[in-house]
Amino acid sequence: MSTEAFFIYLTTVFIATIIPGPSMILALNHGISYGVKKTFITSLGYLFANLLMAIISVAGLGAIIIASGTTFQIIKWLGAGYLIYIGIKTWKSSLASIEPIHVEPTKNHNKNIYIKMFSEGFLVAAGNPKGILFFTALFPQFINIKTATLFHFGLIFLPLAFIAFTCFMLYAA
């Protein structure tokens, strides 16, 4: 890939990632609720789901999912349902307590909250089928899958991971 094409790729990924969407709203929500340091765990779930969708797209499964209208609709509605569930849960929890209640966290509490945060980051990103659409449309423009080496995939995936993580944490902050 030429230097110009690489910078176009970086710019495209940055613009698509920084635009607010379900994952960035989650980053904002978790940043406010848990703080930036703890939201790092949510970002790992988000990042893992994004890289998984990118790999699925490169493997060609993204095209199959897009071609199957039923599969695409199922992913879309499951994702929308999960976002509605998180919204209602957040709304109810903010109404439930006007005064903050101080609870001493235990080791199990911390472990459970981190699992919950990672899962929410993963599920919100994975439940947004636009990610697979985006990656399936984007990657063929910048990499020839038939002749690509591991280095080429690294050149595509590593900056993607860095940009996604950075944008997520910017929203959390």
C-alpha positions in Angstrom: 0.0 0.0 0.0 1.3 3.4 -0.9 1.9 6.1 1.7 -0.9 8.2 0.3 -3.3 5.2 0.5 -2.2 4.5 4.0 -3.0 8.1 5.1 -6.4 7.9 3.4 -7.1 4.7 5.3 -6.1 6.3 8.6 -8.2 9.3 7.9 -11.2 7.2 6.9 -10.9 5.0 10.0 -10.5 8.0 12.3 -13.5 9.9 10.9 -15.7 6.8 11.0 -14.7 6.1 14.5 -14.8 9.5 16.1 -18.4 10.2 14.9 -20.7 9.5 17.8 -22.5 6.1 17.7 -23.6 3.5 20.2 -20.1 2.6 21.3 -19.0 6.2 21.8 -22.2 6.9 23.8 -21.3 3.9 26.0 -17.8 5.3 26.4 -19.2 8.6 27.5 -21.7 6.9 29.9 -19.0 4.7 31.4 -16.6 7.6 31.7 -19.1 9.6 33.7 -20.3 6.6 35.7 -17.0 4.8 36.5 -14.2 7.2 35.6 -11.7 7.1 32.8 -9.4 4.5 34.4 -12.1 1.9 34.8 -13.6 2.6 31.4 -10.3 1.2 30.0 -11.9 -2.2 30.7 -15.0 -1.3 28.6 -12.6 -0.1 25.8 -11.0 -3.6 25.7 -14.4 -5.2 25.1 -15.1 -2.6 22.4 -11.7 -3.1 20.8 -12.0 -6.9 20.9 -15.4 -6.8 19.2 -14.1 -4.4 16.5 -11.0 -6.6 15.8 -13.3 -9.6 15.7 -15.6 -7.9 13.1 -12.5 -6.8 11.1 -11.2 -10.4 11.0 -14.7 -11.7 10.1 -14.8 -9.2 7.2 -11.4 -10.1 5.9 -12.2 -13.8 6.1 -15.2 -13.2 3.8 -17.8 -14.0 6.4 -18.8 -10.3 6.4 -20.0 -10.6 2.8 -22.0 -13.7 3.7 -23.7 -11.9 6.6 -24.5 -8.9 4.5 -25.8 -11.1 1.7 -28.1 -12.9 4.2 -30.7 -10.3 4.9 -32.1 -12.4 7.7 -28.8 -12.8 9.5 -28.1 -9.1 9.2 -31.6 -8.2 10.5 -31.2 -10.6 13.5 -27.8 -9.0 14.4 -29.3 -5.5 13.9 -32.4 -6.2 16.1 -30.4 -7.9 18.8 -28.0 -5.0 18.9 -30.9 -2.5 19.1 -32.6 -4.5 21.8 -29.4 -4.6 23.9 -29.0 -0.8 23.5 -32.6 -0.2 24.6 -32.0 -2.5 27.6 -28.8 -0.6 28.6 -30.7 2.7 28.2 -33.6 1.6 30.3 -31.3 0.2 33.0 -29.2 3.4 33.0 -32.4 5.5 33.2 -33.8 3.4 36.1 -30.5 3.4 38.0 -30.3 7.2 37.8 -33.8 7.6 39.0 -33.4 5.0 41.8 -31.0 7.0 44.0 -30.9 10.8 44.3 -28.1 10.6 46.9 -25.0 8.5 46.1 -24.6 5.5 48.4 -21.1 4.6 49.4 -20.5 0.9 49.3 -17.1 -0.6 50.1 -16.2 -2.6 47.0 -15.1 -6.2 47.6 -12.8 -8.2 45.4 -15.8 -10.0 43.8 -17.6 -6.7 43.3 -14.6 -5.3 41.4 -14.3 -8.5 39.3 -18.0 -8.5 38.5 -18.0 -4.9 37.5 -15.0 -5.4 35.2 -16.7 -8.4 33.6 -19.9 -6.3 33.1 -18.0 -3.4 31.7 -16.0 -5.5 29.2 -19.2 -7.4 28.2 -21.1 -4.1 27.6 -18.2 -2.8 25.5 -18.1 -6.0 23.5 -21.9 -6.4 23.0 -22.5 -2.8 22.0 -19.8 -2.9 19.4 -20.6 -6.4 18.2 -24.4 -5.7 18.2 -23.9 -2.8 15.7 -23.8 -4.5 12.3 -22.6 -1.3 10.7 -19.1 -2.3 11.8 -19.1 -5.4 9.6 -20.6 -3.4 6.7 -17.9 -0.7 7.2 -15.0 -3.2 7.3 -16.3 -5.3 4.4 -16.5 -2.2 2.3 -13.3 -0.6 3.5 -10.7 -3.4 3.5 -10.9 -4.3 -0.2 -10.0 -0.7 -1.0 -6.7 -0.9 0.8 -5.6 -4.6 0.8 -5.6 -7.4 -1.7 -6.6 -10.4 0.4 -5.2 -12.8 -2.2 -1.6 -11.5 -2.0 -1.6 -9.9 1.5 0.9 -11.1 4.0 0.7 -11.0 7.8 2.6 -7.7 7.7 -0.2 -6.2 5.5 -2.9 -7.3 7.9 -0.9 -5.8 10.8 -0.6 -2.6 8.8 -4.4 -2.5 8.6 -5.4 -3.9 12.0 -2.9 -2.2 14.4 -3.7 1.4 13.4 -7.4 0.4 13.4 -7.0 -0.8 17.0 -5.0 2.3 18.1 -7.5 4.7 16.5 -10.6 2.9 17.9 -9.0 2.7 21.4 -8.0 6.4 21.3 -11.4 7.6 20.2 -13.2 5.5 22.8 -11.0 6.8 25.6 -11.4 10.4 24.4 -15.2 10.0 24.7 -14.7 8.4 28.2 -12.5 11.4 29.3 
